[in-house]
């Protein structure tokens, strides 16, 4: 109950108090918003105008156990670029039982700082997937997932260009369609320049350095204003206000209907003989959608050894919120559902587009499960046979790393039952 009250009332109290803290002593102070109403764009603008960056530092030092959303609010008010080192992205990082330190202590029997095939008792296919650098041994480098998701790379640019329908899966037809687009002269081959131009034509703009103030974007530019970000924060479109269960805590139980309404699914009834891969996401979150192919391949690879289920949550980029032009390009356009029936309809549309082979459940319109698990805009959990959290990814989109989830799943599958249920020291990254 206390967490619920904090999440409901503290944002409004902070906004009201910040109007006093962030305004110079000689300047007129805006009237704080009433506790019974959400902050208005005008009130948010008043907070921003007189913001003192030193307040954020003082907040960190005097309130070390503050809620994650306080960091996000402080960085929004400072005009942060909302990069991987901003706001809650800086602190709400991956929690896993299966980092390098814990895995080395358990499997490196000769203590030489590496795990050979002979020291790993699982099947060859599992060892090969853990060995990310393909050097025939497991080392710390194979467990390094520090690079943020969305970091520009040739592969990411190629995927973004090829995934024409934005469903996270590049088909042969979509891949073949790239050739004539790149071959502007119709010569039947691609030059180096054409390949480079083809990959960079719609590449993501280079991010501003972390800490660089965000100027208010011109109307229609597609970038969110500070007022839009503040509204999205407290409506939980930017992300959940609650942090979700921690590593080794019991996964909160819930019962939700599938998106076709055909059945109810209760989490506690899934827990037991096989680990549960619990995925949260929504249609308008492009980075989540882009991983649909990764999730589907994980499901096909491990469906006989683990149970997969998705929970559909609040939209991240509805047309009446922080709208994304990249969604419009692929025909993803919807306002924020205001009823459960509307959410089900959007979830069904999402299901048809993504074509996932595992059940999609729909969260209630009050976002009960999404908030409890910090599932907005997306989150990945691995739940062991005792119903406890064995892995939790960092906040999205920068924490969206399905390969890190797969690593944890493989190592959990290759533990004995007693080990899987034993609490461990958390490793965060």
Secondary structure, DSSP 8 states (H G I E B T S, - for coil): -HHHHIIIIIHHHHHHHHHHHTS-TTS-------TTS---HHHHHHHHHT--THHHHHHHHH-TT--HHHHHHHHHHHT----TTSGGGGTS--EES-SHHHHHHHH-TT-SS-B-GGG--S-HHHHHHH-TT-SSSB-GGGG---S-TT---HHHHHHHHH-TT-SS---HHHHHHHHHHH-TT--SS--HHHHHHHHHTT-------TT-------TTSS---HHHHHHHHHTTSS--SS----TTSB----EEEETTSS-EEEHHHH-SSSEEEEEEE-TT-HHHHTTHHHHHHHHHHHTTTEEEEEEE---SS-TTSS--HHHHHTT-------SHHHHHHHHHHHHHHH--SSEEEE--TT-HHHHHTT-SS-EEEEE-TTSBEEEE--STTTT--HHHHHHHHHHHHTS-HHHHTS----EE-
